[in-house]
Amino acid sequence: MQKIFGIYGLENFSDAEAVETISKTLSPERNVSRGLEFWSDESNLALGAAGDSILESFSGDCLTLSGEIENSLEIATQLKSEGFPIENNVLLSALGSWGLEHTLKKLKGKFCFAWWCSKSEKLTIARDRFGINPIYWCAENEKGCILFASEIKTLLATGFIPRKVNAEAVIDYLRYSTVHAPLTVVEGIQLLEPGCAIEIQDETVNVLRWWETSKEISPSGIQPIDETLLNAVNSKLAGESQAIYLSGAPNSITLTAAMSQVSQNPVNTFSLEFEGSESPTEDAPSRISTHFSTNHTKVFIPQKTITAKLQEAIDQMDHPSLHGLRSYFVATSAKAAGYTSVVSEIGGNELFGEHPLFDDAVQLMKHRWLTAWPRGLRKSAGKLLQTISPGERSNKLAEILASNYFDLEHTYPLARQITFDRQIKKLAPNLPLTRNKVFYTATDLLRVGKAAFSLPFLSKASVLEMNTHMVDTLLRDNHTFHSGNGTDYTTPFLDHSLVSQMLGCRDSRKPSLEEVTQKIASKNVQSKTDSASKFPWELKLEGSYLEFHEEGMTALSDLKMFHARGVQEFDNNPLHGVEKRLNLSILGHYLKKNNLT
């Protein structure tokens, strides 16, 4: 586990109170392998680190780091060649020698850090390119200081921040099953966005963007994509305690093929089996394992443990997320199988356009002529589609048909939305429908003059997916549950050389994951599967899963911001799928567990 925490502005703290606060909030837990470390200049700043996080100080400067700088040796070599001494931590030396922006551009890996420069009396808080490691901050608290930490729970544990729900964030969550940065579900706590840094000096707080993926595009053809991926995977090798979770989806197959190619030893893989759940007609993980001769472990989840595990998942959640249940079971199963590091498939679907929404976006662009039809006629066509083929897909297509635009910045937010605004008004009639965060993110990223505006169509869709769903759902969930269970995870698909090269590919030349797999694998492999394996609660709510869901819905109904009858009617609607319903109950569980009102 890695945790960092800091307090800037010690005027309202009595002697030793800041260090006592850090000790209270970063208290040792069962998964912390290192003790607590503290540092303070006693007038401006106090920093703390726990677990495997780093805290280093030298000549009045101090650094606390959560994550990993993968190219530390390379940076150290370059510093020495330029005549800069390395008398402490490599990152701290680089920051002192090169300055902030030059250093950040050279870093590879996943990280968030806080750096205090005593000469300028400036505090800098920074986050990695793709937002793999989160960092939160709060300037609205009873101490009048700036608090920052790698977890929301750490900030709440200080007792200085009111446990008040952010109403705008609740609307965002209901729409998308997450809260998009910089908002969080807690009023006053902000999430630093990917590729950004905060500089704090005296009374000035300046947020700067040091990396924008759309601006860092490599020219196509510089190197075959499969070679770039193999290099990325090779850089993530971590020995015998590393494994790949075989979801059965193409991205996990591609990673297994790549790991098998670069590793000198058989690759470790694992999958999950839930007692009492329906078995797929084809056991894709076993087939993939056999094909690549992996060391495969099937982790069995007994039915009697489900209730306790679901509650533990809620306990560990640092932000509400339906997807978080998946991440929890993958992380805990990796640990149960004896692995300390998981090779994650995150980024594969986003870069290679494997999610169905990419195909939908292409088809909608091809049918833009439909916008010439009267809106009433398009609405009627949508209602007919819902009648002929009822379901979530038809509902979304009907929403899109009823809109006036079929361009990506309008269709993508609707395609990703879980609960529509008219349904939200029935659930929480007293909450104002704030602006759609995904829509405004999309329109900003794709507007004339921005780097993404000139990208190929599929790359534009990738940029939207990476800047919303991937960073604010997938990566945050993975970080939360792997960190909470003492396991690490790596993301080869998010190697920035691979990302830059893929986004630069023209649509006609962009390879599929299946094509990349066939190039990498030494023998032909069936890599085209329908989808990733479904977890039991994603198929049907029954037994322990239904009890868990009902508890969450009760907790949600008890909150004043929700209309109890509206919640009940929503849950009993036979046209609402499991995802829509669980999205609500997870929020109820989270708010109740964290005493947020």
C-alpha positions in Angstrom: 0.0 0.0 0.0 1.2 3.5 -0.8 -0.2 6.6 0.9 0.9 10.2 1.0 -0.5 13.2 2.8 0.4 16.8 3.3 -0.7 20.0 5.0 0.3 23.4 3.5 -0.2 26.4 5.8 0.5 25.6 9.4 -0.6 28.9 10.9 -3.7 27.5 12.6 -1.9 24.4 13.9 -0.4 24.2 17.4 3.0 22.7 18.1 3.2 19.1 16.8 -0.5 19.2 15.8 0.3 18.8 12.1 2.5 15.8 12.6 -0.2 14.3 14.9 -2.8 14.8 12.2 -0.6 13.0 9.7 0.0 10.1 12.2 -3.7 9.8 12.7 -4.7 9.7 9.1 -1.8 7.5 7.9 -2.0 5.0 10.7 -0.4 1.6 9.9 -2.7 -1.0 8.4 -2.3 -4.7 7.8 -1.0 -4.2 4.2 1.5 -1.4 5.0 5.0 -2.9 4.6 6.8 0.2 5.8 6.2 2.5 8.8 5.1 6.1 8.8 7.5 8.8 7.8 7.1 12.5 8.6 8.8 15.8 7.6 8.0 19.4 8.4 9.7 22.8 8.1 7.5 23.8 11.1 6.3 27.0 9.5 4.9 26.2 6.1 4.5 22.5 5.3 4.1 19.0 6.9 4.4 15.9 4.8 3.8 12.2 5.5 4.2 8.9 3.7 3.1 5.3 4.6 3.6 1.9 3.1 5.9 1.8 0.1 5.6 5.5 -0.6 8.8 7.6 -0.5 9.6 10.6 1.6 13.1 12.1 1.1 14.5 15.4 2.2 17.8 17.2 1.4 19.1 20.7 2.2 15.6 21.9 3.2 13.9 20.5 0.1 11.5 17.5 0.5 9.7 15.0 -1.8 7.0 12.5 -1.1 6.1 10.1 -3.9 3.4 7.5 -4.4 4.0 5.3 -7.4 7.0 4.4 -9.4 9.4 6.2 -11.7 10.3 3.4 -14.1 13.3 5.1 -15.8 15.1 6.3 -12.6 18.4 4.7 -13.8 18.2 6.5 -17.1 17.5 9.8 -15.4 20.4 9.3 -13.0 22.7 8.6 -15.9 21.7 11.7 -17.7 22.0 13.9 -14.6 25.6 12.6 -14.1 26.5 13.2 -17.7 25.3 16.8 -17.4 27.4 17.3 -14.3 24.6 17.4 -11.7 25.3 15.6 -8.5 22.9 12.9 -7.2 23.1 13.2 -3.4 19.6 11.9 -2.6 16.5 10.5 -4.3 16.9 10.7 -8.2 13.5 12.4 -8.7 14.3 15.0 -6.0 17.7 15.6 -7.6 16.2 15.9 -11.1 13.6 18.5 -9.9 16.3 20.5 -8.1 18.6 20.4 -11.2 16.3 20.6 -14.2 13.2 22.2 -12.7 9.6 21.0 -12.8 8.5 20.9 -16.4 11.7 19.6 -17.9 11.8 16.8 -15.3 8.1 15.9 -15.8 8.6 15.4 -19.5 11.4 12.9 -18.9 9.5 10.7 -16.4 8.0 7.4 -17.3 5.7 5.5 -15.0 2.7 6.0 -12.7 3.1 8.5 -10.0 1.8 11.4 -7.9 4.2 13.5 -5.8 4.6 16.6 -3.7 7.8 18.6 -3.9 8.8 21.4 -1.6 11.5 23.8 -2.9 12.9 25.7 0.1 14.7 28.2 -2.0 11.5 29.5 -3.7 9.2 28.4 -0.8 7.0 26.7 -3.4 5.0 23.6 -3.1 4.3 21.6 -6.3 1.9 18.7 -6.5 1.9 16.6 -9.7 0.2 13.7 -11.4 1.4 11.3 -14.1 0.5 11.6 -17.8 -2.6 9.4 -17.9 -3.7 9.7 -14.3 -2.8 6.2 -13.2 -2.1 7.4 -9.6 -4.7 9.9 -8.2 -4.0 12.9 -6.0 -6.7 14.9 -4.2 -6.6 18.3 -2.6 -8.8 20.6 -0.5 -8.7 24.3 0.3 -12.1 24.4 2.0 -11.6 23.2 5.6 -11.8 24.4 9.1 -8.1 24.9 9.4 -7.9 27.3 6.5 -5.0 25.3 5.0 -4.5 23.2 1.9 -4.7 19.5 2.5 -3.7 17.0 -0.1 -3.5 13.2 -0.2 -3.5 10.1 -2.4 -6.9 9.1 -1.1 -10.2 10.8 -0.4 -10.5 8.8 2.8 -7.2 10.1 4.1 -8.5 13.7 3.7 -11.8 12.8 5.4 -10.0 11.1 8.3 -8.5 14.5 9.4 -11.9 15.6 10.6 -11.3 19.0 9.2 -13.6 18.6 6.1 -17.4 18.5 6.4 -18.8 15.2 5.2 -21.1 16.9 2.8 -22.1 15.5 -0.6 -21.4 17.5 -3.7 -24.8 17.7 -5.4 -23.2 18.4 -8.9 -21.1 15.3 -8.4 -24.1 13.2 -7.5 -25.8 14.1 -10.9 -22.5 13.2 -12.6 -22.4 9.9 -10.8 -26.0 9.0 -11.7 -25.2 9.7 -15.3 -21.9 7.8 -15.6 -21.3 5.7 -12.5 -18.4 7.9 -11.5 -17.5 11.5 -10.8 -15.2 13.1 -13.3 -12.2 15.2 -12.2 -11.8 17.8 -10.9 -15.0 17.1 -8.9 -15.3 14.4 -6.3 -18.4 13.2 -4.4 -17.3 15.2 -1.4 -17.9 19.0 -1.4 -14.6 20.9 -1.3 -12.3 18.0 -2.3 -10.9 18.1 -5.8 -9.1 15.5 -7.9 -6.0 16.8 -9.8 -6.5 16.0 -13.5 -4.1 13.7 -15.4 -0.9 15.4 -16.8 -1.4 18.4 -14.4 0.4 20.0 -11.6 -0.4 22.5 -8.9 2.1 25.2 -7.8 1.4 26.8 -4.5 3.4 29.8 -3.3 2.2 32.2 -0.6 -1.5 32.8 -1.4 -1.3 31.9 -5.0 -2.5 28.5 -6.4 -1.8 27.8 -10.0 -2.9 24.7 -11.9 -0.9 23.9 -15.0 -1.1 21.2 -17.6 2.3 19.7 -18.4 1.1 16.9 -20.7 -1.7 16.7 -23.2 -1.8 13.4 -25.0 -3.4 14.9 -28.2 -0.3 17.1 -28.6 2.2 14.3 -28.4 1.5 12.3 -31.5 4.2 10.3 -33.2 4.3 10.1 -37.0 2.9 6.8 -38.3 5.3 4.2 -39.7 8.2 4.9 -37.4 8.0 1.4 -36.0 5.5 -1.5 -36.3 2.8 -1.3 -33.6 3.5 -4.8 -32.4 7.2 -4.0 -31.8 6.2 -0.9 -29.8 3.8 -3.0 -27.7 6.4 -5.7 -27.1 8.9 -3.0 -25.9 6.2 -1.6 -23.6 5.4 -5.0 -22.2 9.1 -5.9 -21.8 9.6 -2.7 -19.7 6.8 -4.0 -17.3 8.3 -7.4 -16.5 8.4 -7.9 -12.7 9.4 -11.6 -12.2 7.6 -14.6 -10.9 5.1 -12.8 -8.7 3.5 -11.1 -11.7 0.4 -12.4 -13.5 -2.2 -11.5 -16.1 -5.9 -11.6 -15.4 -7.5 -13.5 -18.3 -10.9 -11.8 -18.8 -11.2 -13.6 -22.2 -11.4 -10.2 -24.0 -9.1 -9.5 -26.9 -7.0 -7.0 -24.9 -6.1 -9.7 -22.3 -5.2 -12.2 -25.1 -2.9 -9.7 -26.8 -1.1 -9.0 -23.5 -0.7 -12.8 -22.9 0.7 -13.2 -26.4 3.1 -10.3 -25.8 4.2 -11.5 -22.4 4.8 -15.0 -23.7 7.0 -13.5 -26.4 9.3 -11.4 -24.2 9.4 -13.5 -21.0 11.9 -16.2 -20.7 9.7 -18.1 -18.3 6.0 -19.3 -18.7 3.6 -16.5 -18.1 1.4 -16.6 -15.0 -2.3 -16.1 -15.7 -5.4 -16.4 -13.5 -9.2 -16.3 -13.8 -12.2 -16.3 -11.5 -14.9 -18.9 -10.9 -17.9 -18.0 -8.7 -19.6 -20.9 -7.0 -23.2 -21.3 -8.3 -22.8 -19.0 -11.2 -23.6 -20.0 -14.8 -20.5 -21.3 -16.6 -19.9 -20.0 -20.1 -20.3 -22.4 -23.0 -16.6 -21.7 -23.8 -14.0 -21.4 -21.1 -12.0 -18.7 -22.9 -9.4 -18.3 -20.1 -8.5 -22.0 -20.1 -8.3 -22.1 -23.9 -6.0 -19.0 -24.0 -3.9 -20.5 -21.2 -3.5 -23.8 -23.0 -2.6 -22.0 -26.3 0.2 -20.0 -24.7 1.2 -22.7 -22.2 0.8 -20.3 -19.2 1.0 -21.2 -15.6 -2.8 -20.8 -15.0 -4.7 -20.5 -11.7 -8.4 -20.6 -11.5 -9.4 -18.7 -8.3 -12.6 -20.2 -6.8 -15.0 -17.8 -5.0 -17.2 -19.7 -2.5 -20.8 -18.6 -2.3 -20.7 -18.3 1.5 -18.0 -15.6 1.2 -19.8 -13.3 -1.2 -21.7 -11.2 1.3 -18.6 -10.4 3.3 -16.6 -9.7 0.1 -19.2 -7.3 -1.2 -19.2 -5.4 2.0 -15.4 -5.3 2.0 -15.4 -3.9 -1.5 -17.6 -1.0 -0.3 -15.2 -0.5 2.7 -12.3 -0.2 0.4 -14.0 2.1 -2.2 -12.4 5.5 -2.2 -15.0 6.8 -4.6 -18.4 5.3 -5.7 -18.1 3.1 -8.7 -20.1 0.2 -10.1 -17.0 -1.0 -11.9 -15.2 -1.1 -8.6 -16.7 -4.4 -7.7 -14.9 -6.0 -10.7 -11.6 -4.4 -9.7 -12.0 -5.6 -6.1 -12.5 -9.2 -7.1 -9.6 -9.2 -9.5 -7.2 -7.6 -7.0 -8.2 -9.9 -4.1 -8.1 -13.0 -6.4 -4.6 -12.0 -7.6 -3.5 -11.8 -4.0 -5.2 -15.1 -3.1 -3.3 -16.8 -6.0 0.0 -15.5 -4.6 0.7 -12.7 -7.0 1.9 -9.2 -6.0 1.7 -7.6 -9.5 -1.0 -7.7 -12.1 -0.5 -6.8 -15.8 -3.6 -4.8 -16.6 -5.5 -4.7 -19.9 -6.6 -1.1 -19.4 -5.9 1.1 -22.4 -6.2 -1.7 -25.0 -9.9 -1.2 -25.8 -9.4 2.6 -25.7 -6.4 2.7 -28.1 -7.5 0.0 -30.5 -11.2 0.9 -30.6 -12.5 -2.5 -29.5 -15.4 -1.2 -27.4 -18.8 -1.3 -29.3 -19.2 2.5 -28.9 -16.4 3.0 -31.5 -18.4 1.1 -34.2 -21.6 2.9 -33.1 -19.9 6.3 -33.5 -18.6 5.4 -37.0 -22.1 4.3 -38.1 -23.8 7.4 -36.7 -21.3 9.6 -38.6 -22.2 7.7 -41.7 -25.9 8.3 -41.1 -25.6 12.1 -40.4 -28.1 12.6 -43.2 -30.8 11.5 -40.7 -30.5 14.9 -39.0 -32.2 16.3 -42.1 -35.4 14.5 -41.0 -37.8 16.4 -38.8 -37.1 15.8 -35.2 -40.6 14.5 -34.6 -40.1 11.8 -37.2 -36.7 10.8 -35.7 -38.4 10.6 -32.2 -41.1 8.3 -33.7 -38.4 6.1 -35.3 -36.7 5.8 -31.9 -39.9 4.8 -30.1 -40.5 2.2 -32.8 -37.0 0.8 -32.3 -37.7 0.6 -28.5 -40.9 -1.3 -29.1 -39.4 -3.7 -31.6 -36.2 -4.4 -29.6 -36.6 -3.2 -26.0 -33.4 -2.8 -24.0 -30.6 -0.4 -23.0 -29.1 -0.2 -26.5 -32.4 0.7 -28.1 -33.0 3.3 -25.4 -29.7 5.0 -26.1 -30.2 5.0 -29.9 -33.6 6.5 -29.3 -32.0 9.3 -27.3 -29.5 9.9 -30.0 -32.1 10.0 -32.7 -34.1 12.6 -30.7 -31.0 14.9 -30.6 -30.1 17.4 -33.3 -26.5 16.3 -33.9 -24.8 13.0 -34.8 -21.2 14.3 -34.3 -18.9 12.6 -31.8 -19.0 15.2 -29.1 -22.8 14.7 -28.9 -23.2 11.0 -29.5 -20.3 9.9 -27.3 -21.7 11.3 -24.0 -25.1 9.7 -24.7 -23.4 6.4 -25.6 -21.6 6.3 -22.3 -24.5 7.6 -20.1 -26.1 5.0 -17.8 -29.1 7.0 -16.5 -30.8 9.6 -18.6 -31.7 13.1 -17.3 -35.4 12.6 -17.3 -35.0 9.5 -15.1 -32.7 11.4 -12.8 -35.3 14.1 -12.3 -37.7 11.4 -10.9 -35.0 10.0 -8.6 -33.9 13.3 -7.2 -36.4 16.0 -8.2 -34.8 18.6 -5.9 -31.3 18.4 -7.4 -30.7 20.8 -10.3 -29.5 19.1 -13.5 -26.1 20.5 -13.8 -24.1 20.6 -17.1 -23.1 17.2 -18.5 -19.4 16.9 -17.6 -18.6 14.4 -20.4 -20.3 16.6 -23.1 -18.4 19.7 -22.0 -15.1 17.7 -21.9 -15.8 16.3 -25.4 -16.6 19.7 -26.9 -13.6 21.3 -25.3 -11.2 18.6 -26.5 -12.5 18.5 -30.0 -13.1 22.2 -30.6 -11.3 24.1 -33.4 -7.8 25.0 -32.4 -7.3 22.1 -30.0 -4.8 19.4 -30.8 -7.4 16.6 -30.9 -9.4 18.5 -33.6 -7.0 17.3 -36.3 -6.8 13.7 -35.2 -8.3 10.9 -37.2 -11.9 10.1 -36.3 -11.2 6.9 -34.3 -8.3 8.6 -32.5 -10.7 11.4 -31.5 -13.0 8.7 -30.0 -9.9 7.2 -28.2 -9.0 10.6 -26.7 -12.6 11.0 -25.4 -12.6 7.5 -23.9 -9.2 7.9 -22.3 -10.0 11.3 -20.8 -13.3 10.3 -19.2 -14.2 6.6 -18.6 -10.7 5.3 -18.5 -9.1 7.8 -16.2 -12.1 8.5 -13.9 -13.4 4.9 -13.7 -11.0 2.2 -14.7 -7.7 3.6 -13.5 -9.1 5.0 -10.2 -10.8 1.7 -9.4 -7.7 -0.3 -10.2 -5.5 1.9 -8.1 -7.9 1.8 -5.2 -8.3 -1.9 -4.9 -4.8 -3.0 -5.8 -3.3 -0.5 -3.4 -5.9 -1.5 -0.7 -4.9 -5.2 -1.1 -1.2 -4.9 -1.2 -0.8 -5.7 -4.9 0.6 -3.6 -7.7 -0.5 -3.3 -11.3 1.1 -2.2 -14.6 -0.5 -0.8 -17.7 1.6 -1.7 -20.9 -1.0 -0.3 -23.2 -0.5 3.1 -21.6 3.1 3.3 -22.4 3.2 6.9 -23.8 5.3 5.8 -26.9 2.6 3.3 -27.8 -0.3 5.8 -27.1 1.4 8.5 -29.2 1.9 6.1 -32.1 -1.6 4.7 -32.0 -3.3 8.1 -31.9 -1.2 9.1 -35.0 -2.5 6.2 -37.1 -5.0 7.0 -39.8 -8.3 5.1 -39.4 -7.6 2.9 -42.5 -4.2 1.9 -41.1 -5.1 1.4 -37.4 -4.6 -2.3 -36.6 -7.1 -4.3 -34.5 -6.0 -6.1 -31.4 -6.6 -9.4 -33.3 -4.2 -8.3 -36.0 -1.5 -7.3 -33.5 -2.0 -10.6 -31.6 -1.5 -12.6 -34.8 1.8 -10.8 -35.5 3.1 -11.3 -32.0 2.0 -15.0 -31.5 4.4 -17.6 -32.9 1.3 -19.7 -34.0 -2.2 -18.8 -35.0 -4.5 -18.0 -32.1 -8.2 -17.4 -31.9 -8.3 -13.9 -30.4 -11.7 -12.8 -31.4 -14.2 -13.3 -28.6 -17.5 -11.7 -28.0 -16.6 -9.8 -24.8 -14.9 -10.1 -21.4 -16.4 -12.7 -19.1 -19.4 -11.4 -17.1 -19.4 -11.4 -13.3 -22.5 -12.9 -11.6 -24.0 -9.5 -10.5 -23.7 -8.3 -14.1 -26.0 -11.0 -15.3 -28.7 -11.3 -12.7 -29.5 -9.9 -9.2 -30.3 -12.9 -7.0 -29.2 -14.4 -3.7 -26.5 -12.5 -1.9 -26.2 -10.0 -4.8 -29.9 -9.1 -4.6 -29.6 -8.7 -0.8 -26.6 -6.4 -1.2 -28.5 -4.4 -3.9 -31.6 -4.0 -1.7 -29.5 -2.8 1.2 -27.9 -0.1 -1.0 -31.3 1.0 -2.4 -32.7 1.3 1.1 -29.7 3.5 2.1 -30.3 5.7 -0.9 -34.0 6.0 -0.3 -33.3 7.2 3.3 -31.3 10.2 1.9 -33.3 13.5 1.7 -31.9 14.4 -1.7 -33.6 11.3 -3.2 -37.3 10.7 -3.7 -38.1 7.3 -2.1 -41.0 6.5 -4.4 -39.0 7.5 -7.4 -36.1 5.2 -6.3 -38.6 2.3 -5.8 -40.3 2.8 -9.2 -36.9 3.0 -10.9 -35.7 -0.2 -9.3 -39.0 -2.1 -10.1 -39.0 -1.0 -13.8 -38.6 -4.2 -15.8 -37.0 -2.3 -18.6 -34.1 -1.2 -16.4 -31.1 -3.5 -16.6 -28.9 -4.7 -13.8 -26.3 -2.0 -14.6 -28.8 0.9 -14.1 -30.1 -0.6 -10.8 -26.7 -1.5 -9.3 -25.4 2.0 -10.2 -27.9 3.4 -7.6 -27.4 0.8 -4.9 -23.6 1.2 -5.0 -24.0 4.9 -4.4 -26.3 4.2 -1.5 -23.8 1.9 0.1 -20.9 4.3 -0.4 -22.7 7.4 1.0 -23.9 5.4 4.1 -20.5 3.8 4.7 -18.7 7.1 4.6 -21.4 9.0 6.5 -21.9 11.5 3.7 -25.0 13.6 3.8 
